[in-house]
Amino acid sequence: MKCNEGGQLLICSTSDCPLVYHEKCLGSEFICYKKGNFYCPFCSHSRALKEYLEAKKKASLLRKDLDAFMRNVLEHQPAKFL
């Protein structure tokens, strides 16, 4: 994509991303700053997907821990509490 416009370029903070953009060419809804870094739409999506998958995996592991805990609690409860 070539806009033939001048101005300051935004350089994606992902180390292996070759993309640069003019802020006005992206549009404000596509600009993603995180902790002072700029991430292009492609890298923003990739980062968000990675964070989502990591959170989903963590939630699954926590759910398994909770299930094991609850089974353990129920197995050791006196019959009158069940």
C-alpha positions as CSV (number, residue, x, y, z in Angstrom):
1,M,0.0,0.0,0.0
2,K,1.4,3.3,-1.0
3,C,-0.3,6.6,-0.1
4,N,2.2,9.1,-1.6
5,E,1.5,11.3,1.5
6,G,4.2,12.9,3.6
7,G,4.3,13.0,7.4
8,Q,5.6,11.1,10.3
9,L,5.5,7.3,10.1
10,L,4.5,4.9,12.8
11,I,6.8,1.9,13.0
12,C,5.4,-1.3,14.4
13,S,7.1,-2.3,17.7
14,T,7.1,-6.0,16.8
15,S,10.7,-6.8,16.1
16,D,10.1,-8.7,12.9
17,C,7.3,-6.6,11.4
18,P,8.4,-4.6,8.3
19,L,5.2,-2.5,8.2
20,V,5.1,1.3,8.7
21,Y,2.1,3.6,8.5
22,H,1.1,7.2,8.5
23,E,-1.2,7.7,11.4
24,K,-3.8,9.4,9.2
25,C,-3.7,6.6,6.7
26,L,-4.6,4.0,9.4
27,G,-7.4,5.9,11.0
28,S,-7.7,6.4,14.7
29,E,-9.8,3.2,15.3
30,F,-6.9,1.0,14.0
31,I,-4.2,2.5,16.1
32,C,-3.1,0.3,19.0
33,Y,-0.7,1.6,21.6
34,K,0.3,-0.6,24.5
35,K,2.7,0.6,27.1
36,G,4.0,3.3,24.8
37,N,4.5,1.0,21.8
38,F,2.7,1.1,18.5
39,Y,1.4,-2.2,17.0
40,C,0.1,-2.3,13.5
41,P,-3.3,-3.9,12.9
42,F,-1.8,-7.2,11.9
43,C,0.5,-7.5,14.9
44,S,-2.3,-6.1,17.2
45,H,-4.5,-8.9,16.1
46,S,-1.8,-11.5,16.5
47,R,-0.9,-10.3,20.0
48,A,-4.6,-10.2,21.1
49,L,-5.1,-13.7,19.7
50,K,-2.1,-15.0,21.6
51,E,-3.2,-13.4,24.8
52,Y,-6.7,-14.9,24.4
53,L,-5.4,-18.4,23.8
54,E,-3.0,-18.1,26.8
55,A,-5.9,-16.9,29.0
56,K,-8.2,-19.7,27.7
57,K,-5.5,-22.3,28.5
58,K,-5.0,-20.9,31.9
59,A,-8.7,-20.9,32.6
60,S,-8.9,-24.5,31.5
61,L,-6.1,-25.5,33.9
62,L,-7.7,-23.6,36.7
63,R,-11.1,-25.3,36.0
64,K,-9.4,-28.7,36.3
65,D,-7.8,-27.6,39.6
66,L,-11.2,-26.5,40.9
67,D,-12.9,-29.7,39.8
68,A,-10.2,-31.8,41.6
69,F,-10.5,-29.6,44.7
70,M,-14.3,-30.0,44.7
71,R,-14.1,-33.8,44.3
72,N,-11.6,-33.9,47.1
73,V,-13.9,-31.8,49.4
74,L,-17.0,-33.9,48.6
75,E,-15.1,-37.2,49.1
76,H,-14.1,-36.1,52.6
77,Q,-17.4,-34.6,53.8
78,P,-19.4,-36.5,56.4
79,A,-22.6,-38.0,54.9
80,K,-24.8,-35.7,57.0
81,F,-23.4,-32.6,55.1
82,L,-24.2,-34.2,51.6
